[in-house]
């Protein structure tokens, strides 16, 4: 509860020209600047006797702040929370996938409410569907010289070191796939502070014509975009949900003169509005794949139907496009050029997946599975990463304990509410051990990711799944990579 400056709990004095309202919760005075001759800022003026005549109410656009009731109409016209005009690249639900109401039951009971028989039936279906899949991925744990100094900085804390190791490995994998080059556009999905693009830019040094598009739904503090002043690199930040992003409408990509490389560090399952984990927006792999392949790359299909010679004749820039695609080796340019040069994204949080957005629905249906099985498999996938974390959700400080026991992954991940204690007993039916639940969780993740692999293969890509970092660094340590079939391809998982 907050008190005014006259409160006996207040200590000291407010800074000159600052509000005299003492915020009890923060144990300090409000730091807002006050108008000339005033003691309190507009937000706290209602607490002062001299301001009692004017009533402040909650803003209808954002109840986190207040406004004078007699100035509401004026405030609504300039409030930062008002709906702003949509940019050209915003197209409602363009990457959301088809919505089939008949496939999704109205109500599904929680896993904890399933009987032992129902749970056993689901697990049997899971094991049958995942037969033949290689559950042990290859290690592609790499690094990159661009991060050498940062990795060896003695000032790094555990969290900083963890993220640097992941960024270094992702960068090393990008280079191994020969995607780290000039004359490209890197699209970072779920960019956050933009650090992955930052290191890509550092690694490229003075490479020519490099464009970065940083996609993030929420306003982000402490962005590193402003640190880039190279004349050859351009950073463009888009505040938009991937679900509504049409890359074709972005000027630098409209004519397709730059091959696109899609990158991301921890792209979770799907993508819906206002899903936040650990204070960070959760971004979803399925929408990123649709955005790159179905929305962006598909726009070039009709153009690619024409013979190459005719295209070059009709469009003088076409020769440049094809030359860039093969790094100057014009003889090897294929007749069909994919504007998406490659995809490198770190996956996580499969329990956030959504059947509508999932790109592997065809794969699931071929296995005799549908929306119901998918729902339970994606919830059970959380068992893979919460095996030995002892928590007490009943205590008043459970949130703090959960954050402390998530191996510092709480910045990017949550666990879907399914916690397994170290004695193997939890609220779920049956007496499955911790190790059994972890194996089941990993199978769920693998099956969901295999649907993405098949999707990419059908779209003309050579995809792969691999471990890119040690589980001690991050429990979410799987990297999805893909190259167009005409390129040198990474090893596939099947």
Helices and strands as residue ranges (DSSP letters): E 3-4, E 21-23, E 28-29, G 45-47, G 49-51, E 56-58, E 66-68, G 69-71, H 72-78, G 111-113, H 116-129, E 138-139, G 145-147, H 148-151, H 158-176, E 184-189, H 195-204, E 210-216, G 225-227, E 233-239, G 242-244, G 247-249, H 251-254, E 259-267, E 276-277, E 280-281, H 285-289, I 290-296, G 297-300, H 301-304, H 308-314, H 317-325, G 330-332, E 340-347, G 350-352, H 361-366, H 371-380, G 381-385, H 398-404, G 409-411, H 434-458, E 461-467, E 478-484
